[in-house]
């Protein structure tokens, strides 16, 4: 005798299959939406969205030290300028 449900899916199998398919298609839709959002929000389309790191600018004392090392200014002029910078206080933020 042949049984139609022998080794086949019962009610739980159909339910799990339905939930699995819904989850699968939900993930496909979410992946497509995220891909489209990523492609639309590239730096070419949204300037300023991704800040470009600026290289650090050397401090005035570092610039004077480099000029002194290259021989552009002598020791007395270097000392005078460093003293003038230090007496003026920290540079204003800007």
C-alpha positions, 0 to 999 in steps of 0.5 A: 500500500502506498502512503502519500505522506510517507517520508514527506513534508507535513504541516510543519515542513510547509510552515518552515519552508514558507518562513524560510522563503520569506526570510530569503526574499527579505534578505535579497530585498534588503541587500538590493536596497543597501547596494542602491543606497551605497551607490547613490551616496558616493562622494561624487554625489554627496560632496562633504559626506566623507571628509577628506583628511587634511595633512597636519600643518607644521607649527611655526616653531617647526617651520623655523627649525626647518629654515634654521636646519637648511641654513636660511636663517642664522642662530641669532635670528632663529632664537629671536623669532622663537622668543617672539612666537613664544611671547605672543602666546598660542595661535588662535584656533581657526 
